[in-house]
């Protein structure tokens, strides 16, 4: 499967021709903001996957600790 994808990419880029288009300075800002948005989205997803289960675990641990203290009092 990987081999087919690699061959397809190589063939695709073999037939690339010049576009002769003007890319103004505004395009750099758009690319920068889009790239930054993707990076922030990836970090937010990782944060959500790690933080919320960890928060739930800590909350359960705290409840167990409180129950043990009430049991001995």
Secondary structure, DSSP 8 states (H G I E B T S, - for coil): -HHHHHHHHHHHHHT---------HHHHHHHHHHHHHHHHHHHHHHHHHHHHHHHHHHHHHHHHHHHHHHHH-
